[in-house]
Amino acid sequence: MDIKIKMFTLSTCIYCQNTKAFLKSLDVPFDYIDVDLLTPDEKPKIMREIRNLTASVSFPTIVIGEKIVTGYRPDEIRKALGL
Amino acid sequence: MNTEQLYEMLRKLQEPKGYFFNKDRQHVDRLLNSLLINKERYGYMACPCRLAVNDREWDRDIICPCVYREPDVKEFGRCYCGLYVSAEWNSGQITDQYVPERRPIEKILGPS
């Protein structure tokens, strides 16, 4: 798959964990950042990055190519992946 | 405290108020475990589905049960994390749907 997937997640968030598991089940590669595990200096920068992507800053935020999906929504993720 | 003890403690407190744990016990146990991680990490049980800033006053609205639980359960039948639900949600009378973030963006972005 050529579509690049990047996720902003929290290590404690179950819907984030479910999203990671769902993408693994689809066998698609993805990168993720567990924002809660970043240093206090790194967090504001990443939060601004998410804010620049979407009005609603929430977790997980999934960047699939040019598309953004917020929340654990398998149907939306499949659609964004063209599956 | 372990998740089983936390489950029983919260159940006794919240059920009389009309808030029930999600019938998916595995989902609940995972969330309770995350709450215990946040208690250890921040000193308070910040919502596991939101980014806490390690400032109890700033995060007061997202200390579980968060202040958004009431309107979310009222509108969607479940809270943002899916930890607490209404009796109608658990019995399947309300269809599960995505609960959008209700916390104001200024609070999400943290103190500047």
N, CA and C atoms of all chains as a GROMACS GRO file, in nm:
protein
  585
    1MET      N    1   0.085  -0.120   0.000
    1MET     CA    2   0.000   0.000   0.000
    1MET      C    3   0.088   0.124   0.000
    2ASP      N    4   0.055   0.219  -0.089
    2ASP     CA    5   0.137   0.339  -0.104
    2ASP      C    6   0.094   0.452  -0.011
    3ILE      N    7  -0.029   0.443   0.041
    3ILE     CA    8  -0.079   0.553   0.124
    3ILE      C    9  -0.004   0.556   0.257
    4LYS      N   10   0.045   0.676   0.291
    4LYS     CA   11   0.119   0.689   0.417
    4LYS      C   12   0.021   0.716   0.531
    5ILE      N   13   0.035   0.641   0.638
    5ILE     CA   14  -0.055   0.657   0.753
    5ILE      C   15   0.025   0.702   0.874
    6LYS      N   16  -0.021   0.811   0.933
    6LYS     CA   17   0.041   0.860   1.056
    6LYS      C   18  -0.069   0.884   1.158
    7MET      N   19  -0.047   0.836   1.280
    7MET     CA   20  -0.150   0.851   1.383
    7MET      C   21  -0.096   0.925   1.504
    8PHE      N   22  -0.183   1.004   1.561
    8PHE     CA   23  -0.154   1.067   1.689
    8PHE      C   24  -0.242   0.997   1.792
    9THR      N   25  -0.179   0.938   1.891
    9THR     CA   26  -0.251   0.852   1.984
    9THR      C   27  -0.209   0.881   2.128
   10LEU      N   28  -0.282   0.820   2.220
   10LEU     CA   29  -0.243   0.819   2.361
   10LEU      C   30  -0.223   0.674   2.402
   11SER      N   31  -0.121   0.649   2.480
   11SER     CA   32  -0.094   0.510   2.519
   11SER      C   33  -0.205   0.452   2.606
   12THR      N   34  -0.278   0.541   2.676
   12THR     CA   35  -0.382   0.496   2.769
   12THR      C   36  -0.521   0.486   2.704
   13CYS      N   37  -0.532   0.531   2.580
   13CYS     CA   38  -0.662   0.542   2.514
   13CYS      C   39  -0.698   0.410   2.445
   14ILE      N   40  -0.810   0.352   2.485
   14ILE     CA   41  -0.847   0.220   2.434
   14ILE      C   42  -0.885   0.227   2.285
   15TYR      N   43  -0.952   0.336   2.246
   15TYR     CA   44  -0.988   0.348   2.104
   15TYR      C   45  -0.863   0.366   2.017
   16CYS      N   46  -0.758   0.428   2.076
   16CYS     CA   47  -0.630   0.438   2.005
   16CYS      C   48  -0.569   0.298   1.989
   17GLN      N   49  -0.574   0.221   2.097
   17GLN     CA   50  -0.521   0.084   2.092
   17GLN      C   51  -0.600   0.001   1.991
   18ASN      N   52  -0.732   0.021   1.990
   18ASN     CA   53  -0.816  -0.054   1.895
   18ASN      C   54  -0.784  -0.016   1.750
   19THR      N   55  -0.755   0.113   1.730
   19THR     CA   56  -0.722   0.158   1.594
   19THR      C   57  -0.592   0.096   1.546
   20LYS      N   58  -0.492   0.093   1.636
   20LYS     CA   59  -0.365   0.029   1.600
   20LYS      C   60  -0.388  -0.119   1.564
   21ALA      N   61  -0.468  -0.187   1.646
   21ALA     CA   62  -0.494  -0.329   1.621
   21ALA      C   63  -0.570  -0.348   1.489
   22PHE      N   64  -0.662  -0.256   1.462
   22PHE     CA   65  -0.740  -0.266   1.337
   22PHE      C   66  -0.650  -0.250   1.215
   23LEU      N   67  -0.560  -0.152   1.221
   23LEU     CA   68  -0.469  -0.131   1.106
   23LEU      C   69  -0.376  -0.251   1.089
   24LYS      N   70  -0.334  -0.308   1.202
   24LYS     CA   71  -0.249  -0.428   1.194
   24LYS      C   72  -0.326  -0.542   1.129
   25SER      N   73  -0.455  -0.553   1.163
   25SER     CA   74  -0.537  -0.662   1.106
   25SER      C   75  -0.554  -0.644   0.956
   26LEU      N   76  -0.545  -0.518   0.910
   26LEU     CA   77  -0.554  -0.491   0.765
   26LEU      C   78  -0.418  -0.509   0.697
   27ASP      N   79  -0.317  -0.528   0.782
   27ASP     CA   80  -0.180  -0.548   0.732
   27ASP      C   81  -0.130  -0.425   0.657
   28VAL      N   82  -0.166  -0.308   0.709
   28VAL     CA   83  -0.116  -0.184   0.648
   28VAL      C   84  -0.016  -0.120   0.744
   29PRO      N   85   0.098  -0.075   0.693
   29PRO     CA   86   0.198  -0.014   0.780
   29PRO      C   87   0.154   0.126   0.825
   30PHE      N   88   0.193   0.165   0.943
   30PHE     CA   89   0.158   0.298   0.993
   30PHE      C   90   0.262   0.345   1.096
   31ASP      N   91   0.272   0.476   1.107
   31ASP     CA   92   0.354   0.536   1.212
   31ASP      C   93   0.261   0.596   1.316
   32TYR      N   94   0.304   0.602   1.439
   32TYR     CA   95   0.220   0.666   1.540
   32TYR      C   96   0.306   0.735   1.644
   33ILE      N   97   0.246   0.834   1.706
   33ILE     CA   98   0.311   0.903   1.819
   33ILE      C   99   0.216   0.894   1.937
   34ASP      N  100   0.259   0.831   2.046
   34ASP     CA  101   0.181   0.834   2.170
   34ASP      C  102   0.214   0.967   2.239
   35VAL      N  103   0.124   1.062   2.223
   35VAL     CA  104   0.152   1.200   2.265
   35VAL      C  105   0.173   1.209   2.417
   36ASP      N  106   0.103   1.126   2.493
   36ASP     CA  107   0.117   1.133   2.639
   36ASP      C  108   0.255   1.088   2.686
   37LEU      N  109   0.328   1.018   2.601
   37LEU     CA  110   0.460   0.969   2.641
   37LEU      C  111   0.572   1.064   2.599
   38LEU      N  112   0.537   1.174   2.533
   38LEU     CA  113   0.638   1.272   2.492
   38LEU      C  114   0.684   1.353   2.613
   39THR      N  115   0.795   1.423   2.598
   39THR     CA  116   0.842   1.510   2.706
   39THR      C  117   0.754   1.635   2.711
   40PRO      N  118   0.751   1.705   2.825
   40PRO     CA  119   0.670   1.828   2.834
   40PRO      C  120   0.708   1.930   2.727
   41ASP      N  121   0.831   1.931   2.682
   41ASP     CA  122   0.874   2.025   2.578
   41ASP      C  123   0.819   1.986   2.440
   42GLU      N  124   0.807   1.857   2.418
   42GLU     CA  125   0.763   1.809   2.286
   42GLU      C  126   0.612   1.818   2.265
   43LYS      N  127   0.536   1.805   2.375
   43LYS     CA  128   0.390   1.796   2.363
   43LYS      C  129   0.326   1.916   2.293
   44PRO      N  130   0.356   2.042   2.333
   44PRO     CA  131   0.289   2.156   2.268
   44PRO      C  132   0.311   2.160   2.117
   45LYS      N  133   0.429   2.123   2.073
   45LYS     CA  134   0.460   2.125   1.930
   45LYS      C  135   0.371   2.025   1.855
   46ILE      N  136   0.358   1.906   1.911
   46ILE     CA  137   0.276   1.803   1.846
   46ILE      C  138   0.128   1.840   1.851
   47MET      N  139   0.085   1.900   1.963
   47MET     CA  140  -0.056   1.942   1.972
   47MET      C  141  -0.087   2.048   1.868
   48ARG      N  142   0.008   2.139   1.844
   48ARG     CA  143  -0.012   2.241   1.740
   48ARG      C  144  -0.018   2.174   1.602
   49GLU      N  145   0.065   2.072   1.584
   49GLU     CA  146   0.064   1.999   1.456
   49GLU      C  147  -0.073   1.935   1.431
   50ILE      N  148  -0.131   1.877   1.536
   50ILE     CA  149  -0.264   1.816   1.521
   50ILE      C  150  -0.367   1.926   1.495
   51ARG      N  151  -0.353   2.036   1.567
   51ARG     CA  152  -0.446   2.149   1.551
   51ARG      C  153  -0.444   2.202   1.407
   52ASN      N  154  -0.328   2.200   1.347
   52ASN     CA  155  -0.316   2.246   1.208
   52ASN      C  156  -0.382   2.150   1.109
   53LEU      N  157  -0.401   2.026   1.153
   53LEU     CA  158  -0.461   1.925   1.066
   53LEU      C  159  -0.613   1.924   1.076
   54THR      N  160  -0.662   1.948   1.198
   54THR     CA  161  -0.805   1.933   1.223
   54THR      C  162  -0.851   2.026   1.334
   55ALA      N  163  -0.972   2.077   1.319
   55ALA     CA  164  -1.026   2.171   1.419
   55ALA      C  165  -1.043   2.102   1.554
   56SER      N  166  -1.084   1.975   1.549
   56SER     CA  167  -1.108   1.904   1.673
   56SER      C  168  -0.985   1.821   1.709
   57VAL      N  169  -0.915   1.863   1.811
   57VAL     CA  170  -0.794   1.790   1.850
   57VAL      C  171  -0.835   1.679   1.946
   58SER      N  172  -0.838   1.558   1.894
   58SER     CA  173  -0.876   1.444   1.977
   58SER      C  174  -0.796   1.321   1.934
   59PHE      N  175  -0.809   1.216   2.013
   59PHE     CA  176  -0.729   1.095   1.990
   59PHE      C  177  -0.819   0.974   1.970
   60PRO      N  178  -0.788   0.889   1.876
   60PRO     CA  179  -0.678   0.903   1.780
   60PRO      C  180  -0.715   1.000   1.667
   61THR      N  181  -0.613   1.072   1.618
   61THR     CA  182  -0.625   1.143   1.492
   61THR      C  183  -0.541   1.065   1.392
   62ILE      N  184  -0.604   1.022   1.284
   62ILE     CA  185  -0.537   0.934   1.188
   62ILE      C  186  -0.524   1.008   1.055
   63VAL      N  187  -0.403   1.027   1.012
   63VAL     CA  188  -0.377   1.092   0.884
   63VAL      C  189  -0.352   0.982   0.781
   64ILE      N  190  -0.445   0.973   0.686
   64ILE     CA  191  -0.434   0.869   0.583
   64ILE      C  192  -0.418   0.939   0.449
   65GLY      N  193  -0.295   0.951   0.404
   65GLY     CA  194  -0.269   1.030   0.284
   65GLY      C  195  -0.310   1.174   0.309
   66GLU      N  196  -0.407   1.222   0.231
   66GLU     CA  197  -0.458   1.360   0.247
   66GLU      C  198  -0.581   1.364   0.338
   67LYS      N  199  -0.627   1.250   0.380
   67LYS     CA  200  -0.752   1.245   0.458
   67LYS      C  201  -0.724   1.234   0.608
   68ILE      N  202  -0.819   1.286   0.686
   68ILE     CA  203  -0.807   1.280   0.831
   68ILE      C  204  -0.929   1.207   0.888
   69VAL      N  205  -0.904   1.110   0.974
   69VAL     CA  206  -1.012   1.044   1.045
   69VAL      C  207  -0.986   1.064   1.194
   70THR      N  208  -1.089   1.107   1.267
   70THR     CA  209  -1.074   1.118   1.412
   70THR      C  210  -1.161   1.012   1.479
   71GLY      N  211  -1.106   0.950   1.580
   71GLY     CA  212  -1.178   0.846   1.652
   71GLY      C  213  -1.161   0.710   1.589
   72TYR      N  214  -1.199   0.609   1.668
   72TYR     CA  215  -1.189   0.471   1.618
   72TYR      C  216  -1.313   0.442   1.534
   73ARG      N  217  -1.298   0.460   1.404
   73ARG     CA  218  -1.410   0.441   1.312
   73ARG      C  219  -1.365   0.355   1.195
   74PRO      N  220  -1.371   0.223   1.213
   74PRO     CA  221  -1.321   0.130   1.111
   74PRO      C  222  -1.375   0.156   0.970
   75ASP      N  223  -1.505   0.189   0.961
   75ASP     CA  224  -1.563   0.212   0.827
   75ASP      C  225  -1.499   0.333   0.759
   76GLU      N  226  -1.476   0.439   0.838
   76GLU     CA  227  -1.414   0.561   0.784
   76GLU      C  228  -1.270   0.534   0.743
   77ILE      N  229  -1.202   0.453   0.823
   77ILE     CA  230  -1.062   0.419   0.793
   77ILE      C  231  -1.055   0.338   0.664
   78ARG      N  232  -1.143   0.239   0.652
   78ARG     CA  233  -1.148   0.158   0.529
   78ARG      C  234  -1.172   0.245   0.407
   79LYS      N  235  -1.267   0.340   0.424
   79LYS     CA  236  -1.303   0.428   0.312
   79LYS      C  237  -1.182   0.513   0.273
   80ALA      N  238  -1.114   0.568   0.374
   80ALA     CA  239  -0.998   0.652   0.345
   80ALA      C  240  -0.887   0.573   0.278
   81LEU      N  241  -0.882   0.444   0.309
   81LEU     CA  242  -0.780   0.357   0.249
   81LEU      C  243  -0.823   0.303   0.113
   82GLY      N  244  -0.948   0.328   0.078
   82GLY     CA  245  -1.000   0.276  -0.049
   82GLY      C  246  -1.027   0.128  -0.043
   83LEU      N  247  -1.059   0.074   0.075
   83LEU     CA  248  -1.083  -0.071   0.089
   83LEU      C  249  -1.232  -0.104   0.096
   84MET      N  250  -0.428  -0.039   4.469
   84MET     CA  251  -0.561  -0.077   4.420
   84MET      C  252  -0.549  -0.142   4.282
   85ASN      N  253  -0.625  -0.249   4.261
   85ASN     CA  254  -0.624  -0.311   4.128
   85ASN      C  255  -0.756  -0.281   4.055
   86THR      N  256  -0.765  -0.325   3.931
   86THR     CA  257  -0.883  -0.290   3.851
   86THR      C  258  -1.012  -0.350   3.910
   87GLU      N  259  -1.001  -0.467   3.970
   87GLU     CA  260  -1.119  -0.531   4.028
   87GLU      C  261  -1.172  -0.450   4.146
   88GLN      N  262  -1.080  -0.402   4.230
   88GLN     CA  263  -1.121  -0.320   4.345
   88GLN      C  264  -1.179  -0.186   4.298
   89LEU      N  265  -1.114  -0.128   4.195
   89LEU     CA  266  -1.163  -0.001   4.142
   89LEU      C  267  -1.302  -0.019   4.079
   90TYR      N  268  -1.320  -0.131   4.010
   90TYR     CA  269  -1.449  -0.161   3.946
   90TYR      C  270  -1.561  -0.162   4.051
   91GLU      N  271  -1.537  -0.236   4.158
   91GLU     CA  272  -1.641  -0.248   4.261
   91GLU      C  273  -1.667  -0.116   4.331
   92MET      N  274  -1.559  -0.042   4.360
   92MET     CA  275  -1.573   0.086   4.428
   92MET      C  276  -1.656   0.184   4.344
   93LEU      N  277  -1.621   0.194   4.216
   93LEU     CA  278  -1.689   0.290   4.128
   93LEU      C  279  -1.832   0.245   4.097
   94ARG      N  280  -1.850   0.116   4.081
   94ARG     CA  281  -1.984   0.064   4.050
   94ARG      C  282  -2.083   0.103   4.159
   95LYS      N  283  -2.039   0.085   4.285
   95LYS     CA  284  -2.128   0.118   4.398
   95LYS      C  285  -2.159   0.267   4.403
   96LEU      N  286  -2.062   0.349   4.362
   96LEU     CA  287  -2.082   0.494   4.365
   96LEU      C  288  -2.167   0.544   4.248
   97GLN      N  289  -2.145   0.488   4.130
   97GLN     CA  290  -2.204   0.544   4.008
   97GLN      C  291  -2.339   0.485   3.967
   98GLU      N  292  -2.361   0.358   3.996
   98GLU     CA  293  -2.489   0.297   3.955
   98GLU      C  294  -2.610   0.367   4.016
   99PRO      N  295  -2.603   0.404   4.147
   99PRO     CA  296  -2.719   0.475   4.203
   99PRO      C  297  -2.747   0.608   4.134
  100LYS      N  298  -2.645   0.664   4.066
  100LYS     CA  299  -2.664   0.791   3.994
  100LYS      C  300  -2.713   0.769   3.851
  101GLY      N  301  -2.727   0.642   3.814
  101GLY     CA  302  -2.778   0.613   3.680
  101GLY      C  303  -2.669   0.594   3.576
  102TYR      N  304  -2.545   0.582   3.621
  102TYR     CA  305  -2.434   0.558   3.528
  102TYR      C  306  -2.382   0.417   3.549
  103PHE      N  307  -2.384   0.341   3.441
  103PHE     CA  308  -2.346   0.200   3.449
  103PHE      C  309  -2.218   0.176   3.371
  104PHE      N  310  -2.140   0.076   3.415
  104PHE     CA  311  -2.024   0.039   3.336
  104PHE      C  312  -2.071  -0.025   3.206
  105ASN      N  313  -1.995   0.002   3.101
  105ASN     CA  314  -2.017  -0.062   2.971
  105ASN      C  315  -2.026  -0.214   2.991
  106LYS      N  316  -2.120  -0.276   2.923
  106LYS     CA  317  -2.137  -0.423   2.939
  106LYS      C  318  -2.016  -0.500   2.884
  107ASP      N  319  -1.933  -0.434   2.805
  107ASP     CA  320  -1.810  -0.496   2.754
  107ASP      C  321  -1.705  -0.487   2.865
  108ARG      N  322  -1.697  -0.593   2.944
  108ARG     CA  323  -1.612  -0.590   3.063
  108ARG      C  324  -1.464  -0.573   3.027
  109GLN      N  325  -1.424  -0.630   2.914
  109GLN     CA  326  -1.283  -0.617   2.873
  109GLN      C  327  -1.250  -0.470   2.845
  110HIS      N  328  -1.340  -0.400   2.777
  110HIS     CA  329  -1.322  -0.258   2.749
  110HIS      C  330  -1.311  -0.181   2.880
  111VAL      N  331  -1.398  -0.214   2.974
  111VAL     CA  332  -1.399  -0.146   3.105
  111VAL      C  333  -1.268  -0.173   3.180
  112ASP      N  334  -1.225  -0.297   3.183
  112ASP     CA  335  -1.102  -0.331   3.255
  112ASP      C  336  -0.980  -0.260   3.196
  113ARG      N  337  -0.977  -0.249   3.065
  113ARG     CA  338  -0.865  -0.179   3.000
  113ARG      C  339  -0.866  -0.032   3.038
  114LEU      N  340  -0.986   0.027   3.043
  114LEU     CA  341  -0.996   0.169   3.081
  114LEU      C  342  -0.960   0.188   3.228
  115LEU      N  343  -1.005   0.097   3.314
  115LEU     CA  344  -0.973   0.109   3.457
  115LEU      C  345  -0.822   0.097   3.477
  116ASN      N  346  -0.760   0.010   3.402
  116ASN     CA  347  -0.614  -0.004   3.409
  116ASN      C  348  -0.546   0.127   3.368
  117SER      N  349  -0.599   0.191   3.263
  117SER     CA  350  -0.544   0.319   3.218
  117SER      C  351  -0.566   0.428   3.323
  118LEU      N  352  -0.679   0.423   3.390
  118LEU     CA  353  -0.705   0.520   3.497
  118LEU      C  354  -0.604   0.504   3.610
  119LEU      N  355  -0.570   0.380   3.641
  119LEU     CA  356  -0.470   0.355   3.746
  119LEU      C  357  -0.331   0.402   3.701
  120ILE      N  358  -0.302   0.388   3.573
  120ILE     CA  359  -0.175   0.438   3.519
  120ILE      C  360  -0.171   0.590   3.534
  121ASN      N  361  -0.281   0.657   3.500
  121ASN     CA  362  -0.284   0.803   3.512
  121ASN      C  363  -0.279   0.849   3.657
  122LYS      N  364  -0.338   0.774   3.745
  122LYS     CA  365  -0.331   0.806   3.889
  122LYS      C  366  -0.185   0.802   3.934
  123GLU      N  367  -0.114   0.702   3.888
  123GLU     CA  368   0.029   0.688   3.921
  123GLU      C  369   0.110   0.800   3.856
  124ARG      N  370   0.072   0.833   3.732
  124ARG     CA  371   0.148   0.929   3.653
  124ARG      C  372   0.126   1.074   3.698
  125TYR      N  373   0.000   1.108   3.722
  125TYR     CA  374  -0.035   1.249   3.752
  125TYR      C  375  -0.079   1.274   3.895
  126GLY      N  376  -0.116   1.166   3.964
  126GLY     CA  377  -0.167   1.184   4.100
  126GLY      C  378  -0.319   1.194   4.101
  127TYR      N  379  -0.382   1.189   3.986
  127TYR     CA  380  -0.528   1.190   3.977
  127TYR      C  381  -0.570   1.110   3.854
  128MET      N  382  -0.693   1.063   3.857
  128MET     CA  383  -0.738   0.975   3.748
  128MET      C  384  -0.790   1.056   3.631
  129ALA      N  385  -0.696   1.108   3.554
  129ALA     CA  386  -0.733   1.184   3.434
  129ALA      C  387  -0.794   1.089   3.331
  130CYS      N  388  -0.885   1.141   3.252
  130CYS     CA  389  -0.948   1.065   3.144
  130CYS      C  390  -0.840   1.001   3.056
  131PRO      N  391  -0.847   0.870   3.034
  131PRO     CA  392  -0.744   0.802   2.954
  131PRO      C  393  -0.749   0.838   2.805
  132CYS      N  394  -0.860   0.897   2.762
  132CYS     CA  395  -0.880   0.926   2.620
  132CYS      C  396  -0.844   1.070   2.585
  133ARG      N  397  -0.793   1.143   2.684
  133ARG     CA  398  -0.758   1.284   2.662
  133ARG      C  399  -0.618   1.308   2.717
  134LEU      N  400  -0.554   1.414   2.664
  134LEU     CA  401  -0.419   1.445   2.709
  134LEU      C  402  -0.425   1.534   2.833
  135ALA      N  403  -0.375   1.482   2.945
  135ALA     CA  404  -0.367   1.560   3.068
  135ALA      C  405  -0.238   1.641   3.067
  136VAL      N  406  -0.239   1.752   3.139
  136VAL     CA  407  -0.120   1.837   3.140
  136VAL      C  408  -0.046   1.833   3.274
  137ASN      N  409  -0.087   1.739   3.359
  137ASN     CA  410  -0.021   1.723   3.489
  137ASN      C  411  -0.041   1.844   3.579
  138ASP      N  412  -0.160   1.905   3.568
  138ASP     CA  413  -0.199   2.018   3.652
  138ASP      C  414  -0.343   1.991   3.693
  139ARG      N  415  -0.360   1.954   3.820
  139ARG     CA  416  -0.491   1.909   3.866
  139ARG      C  417  -0.601   2.013   3.840
  140GLU      N  418  -0.568   2.140   3.862
  140GLU     CA  419  -0.670   2.244   3.843
  140GLU      C  420  -0.710   2.255   3.696
  141TRP      N  421  -0.608   2.256   3.608
  141TRP     CA  422  -0.637   2.266   3.464
  141TRP      C  423  -0.717   2.146   3.415
  142ASP      N  424  -0.680   2.029   3.468
  142ASP     CA  425  -0.741   1.904   3.422
  142ASP      C  426  -0.867   1.866   3.499
  143ARG      N  427  -0.913   1.955   3.588
  143ARG     CA  428  -1.026   1.919   3.676
  143ARG      C  429  -1.147   1.869   3.595
  144ASP      N  430  -1.171   1.928   3.478
  144ASP     CA  431  -1.287   1.889   3.398
  144ASP      C  432  -1.273   1.750   3.336
  145ILE      N  433  -1.151   1.697   3.332
  145ILE     CA  434  -1.134   1.563   3.272
  145ILE      C  435  -1.089   1.459   3.373
  146ILE      N  436  -1.104   1.491   3.503
  146ILE     CA  437  -1.082   1.387   3.603
  146ILE      C  438  -1.207   1.299   3.603
  147CYS      N  439  -1.183   1.170   3.587
  147CYS     CA  440  -1.294   1.074   3.569
  147CYS      C  441  -1.375   1.059   3.698
  148PRO      N  442  -1.507   1.067   3.694
  148PRO     CA  443  -1.590   1.092   3.575
  148PRO      C  444  -1.584   1.240   3.535
  149CYS      N  445  -1.559   1.262   3.408
  149CYS     CA  446  -1.540   1.398   3.358
  149CYS      C  447  -1.673   1.475   3.356
  150VAL      N  448  -1.663   1.606   3.346
  150VAL     CA  449  -1.785   1.688   3.347
  150VAL      C  450  -1.866   1.670   3.218
  151TYR      N  451  -1.805   1.611   3.118
  151TYR     CA  452  -1.873   1.591   2.990
  151TYR      C  453  -1.954   1.461   2.987
  152ARG      N  454  -1.936   1.378   3.091
  152ARG     CA  455  -2.008   1.251   3.094
  152ARG      C  456  -2.159   1.273   3.091
  153GLU      N  457  -2.207   1.365   3.172
  153GLU     CA  458  -2.351   1.385   3.180
  153GLU      C  459  -2.414   1.421   3.045
  154PRO      N  460  -2.364   1.526   2.975
  154PRO     CA  461  -2.425   1.555   2.845
  154PRO      C  462  -2.401   1.447   2.740
  155ASP      N  463  -2.286   1.379   2.748
  155ASP     CA  464  -2.259   1.273   2.649
  155ASP      C  465  -2.351   1.153   2.669
  156VAL      N  466  -2.371   1.113   2.794
  156VAL     CA  467  -2.460   0.999   2.819
  156VAL      C  468  -2.603   1.037   2.783
  157LYS      N  469  -2.636   1.163   2.810
  157LYS     CA  470  -2.771   1.211   2.777
  157LYS      C  471  -2.795   1.209   2.625
  158GLU      N  472  -2.693   1.253   2.550
  158GLU     CA  473  -2.710   1.264   2.403
  158GLU      C  474  -2.680   1.133   2.329
  159PHE      N  475  -2.574   1.063   2.374
  159PHE     CA  476  -2.529   0.946   2.297
  159PHE      C  477  -2.546   0.813   2.371
  160GLY      N  478  -2.579   0.820   2.500
  160GLY     CA  479  -2.596   0.697   2.577
  160GLY      C  480  -2.466   0.646   2.637
  161ARG      N  481  -2.356   0.712   2.604
  161ARG     CA  482  -2.229   0.670   2.664
  161ARG      C  483  -2.134   0.788   2.674
  162CYS      N  484  -2.036   0.774   2.762
  162CYS     CA  485  -1.938   0.882   2.776
  162CYS      C  486  -1.835   0.871   2.663
  163TYR      N  487  -1.752   0.972   2.653
  163TYR     CA  488  -1.652   0.982   2.545
  163TYR      C  489  -1.567   0.855   2.532
  164CYS      N  490  -1.525   0.800   2.646
  164CYS     CA  491  -1.438   0.680   2.647
  164CYS      C  492  -1.517   0.550   2.636
  165GLY      N  493  -1.646   0.557   2.662
  165GLY     CA  494  -1.724   0.434   2.663
  165GLY      C  495  -1.710   0.356   2.792
  166LEU      N  496  -1.668   0.424   2.898
  166LEU     CA  497  -1.659   0.358   3.030
  166LEU      C  498  -1.798   0.354   3.093
  167TYR      N  499  -1.861   0.470   3.099
  167TYR     CA  500  -1.995   0.479   3.157
  167TYR      C  501  -2.101   0.490   3.047
  168VAL      N  502  -2.208   0.418   3.069
  168VAL     CA  503  -2.318   0.420   2.972
  168VAL      C  504  -2.450   0.427   3.047
  169SER      N  505  -2.556   0.450   2.972
  169SER     CA  506  -2.690   0.446   3.032
  169SER      C  507  -2.741   0.302   3.028
  170ALA      N  508  -2.844   0.276   3.106
  170ALA     CA  509  -2.905   0.142   3.105
  170ALA      C  510  -2.957   0.111   2.965
  171GLU      N  511  -3.010   0.213   2.897
  171GLU     CA  512  -3.066   0.195   2.762
  171GLU      C  513  -2.956   0.159   2.662
  172TRP      N  514  -2.839   0.216   2.678
  172TRP     CA  515  -2.726   0.185   2.589
  172TRP      C  516  -2.684   0.038   2.608
  173ASN      N  517  -2.672  -0.002   2.735
  173ASN     CA  518  -2.630  -0.140   2.764
  173ASN      C  519  -2.731  -0.242   2.714
  174SER      N  520  -2.858  -0.204   2.713
  174SER     CA  521  -2.959  -0.302   2.670
  174SER      C  522  -2.979  -0.300   2.518
  175GLY      N  523  -2.904  -0.213   2.450
  175GLY     CA  524  -2.910  -0.212   2.304
  175GLY      C  525  -3.020  -0.126   2.246
  176GLN      N  526  -3.089  -0.052   2.332
  176GLN     CA  527  -3.196   0.037   2.282
  176GLN      C  528  -3.138   0.160   2.213
  177ILE      N  529  -3.011   0.190   2.244
  177ILE     CA  530  -2.942   0.301   2.180
  177ILE      C  531  -2.827   0.244   2.099
  178THR      N  532  -2.818   0.281   1.973
  178THR     CA  533  -2.711   0.232   1.886
  178THR      C  534  -2.580   0.303   1.922
  179ASP      N  535  -2.473   0.225   1.928
  179ASP     CA  536  -2.342   0.283   1.958
  179ASP      C  537  -2.300   0.373   1.842
  180GLN      N  538  -2.254   0.490   1.876
  180GLN     CA  539  -2.203   0.579   1.772
  180GLN      C  540  -2.085   0.659   1.826
  181TYR      N  541  -2.011   0.717   1.734
  181TYR     CA  542  -1.894   0.796   1.769
  181TYR      C  543  -1.938   0.917   1.853
  182VAL      N  544  -1.871   0.936   1.965
  182VAL     CA  545  -1.900   1.051   2.051
  182VAL      C  546  -1.794   1.158   2.025
  183PRO      N  547  -1.833   1.271   1.969
  183PRO     CA  548  -1.733   1.375   1.940
  183PRO      C  549  -1.683   1.443   2.068
  184GLU      N  550  -1.563   1.495   2.061
  184GLU     CA  551  -1.504   1.564   2.175
  184GLU      C  552  -1.584   1.688   2.210
  185ARG      N  553  -1.619   1.701   2.336
  185ARG     CA  554  -1.700   1.813   2.382
  185ARG      C  555  -1.613   1.915   2.457
  186ARG      N  556  -1.493   1.874   2.493
  186ARG     CA  557  -1.406   1.965   2.570
  186ARG      C  558  -1.362   2.082   2.481
  187PRO      N  559  -1.368   2.205   2.534
  187PRO     CA  560  -1.329   2.321   2.452
  187PRO      C  561  -1.183   2.311   2.407
  188ILE      N  562  -1.158   2.358   2.286
  188ILE     CA  563  -1.024   2.350   2.228
  188ILE      C  564  -0.919   2.422   2.313
  189GLU      N  565  -0.958   2.530   2.378
  189GLU     CA  566  -0.863   2.604   2.462
  189GLU      C  567  -0.812   2.516   2.577
  190LYS      N  568  -0.903   2.433   2.628
  190LYS     CA  569  -0.863   2.344   2.736
  190LYS      C  570  -0.776   2.230   2.683
  191ILE      N  571  -0.810   2.183   2.563
  191ILE     CA  572  -0.735   2.071   2.504
  191ILE      C  573  -0.590   2.112   2.478
  192LEU      N  574  -0.573   2.233   2.430
  192LEU     CA  575  -0.438   2.277   2.392
  192LEU      C  576  -0.350   2.308   2.514
  193GLY      N  577  -0.411   2.320   2.630
  193GLY     CA  578  -0.333   2.338   2.752
  193GLY      C  579  -0.300   2.483   2.781
  194PRO      N  580  -0.251   2.507   2.903
  194PRO     CA  581  -0.216   2.644   2.940
  194PRO      C  582  -0.100   2.694   2.856
  195SER      N  583  -0.106   2.817   2.810
  195SER     CA  584   0.000   2.867   2.723
  195SER      C  585   0.112   2.934   2.804
   0.00000   0.00000   0.00000
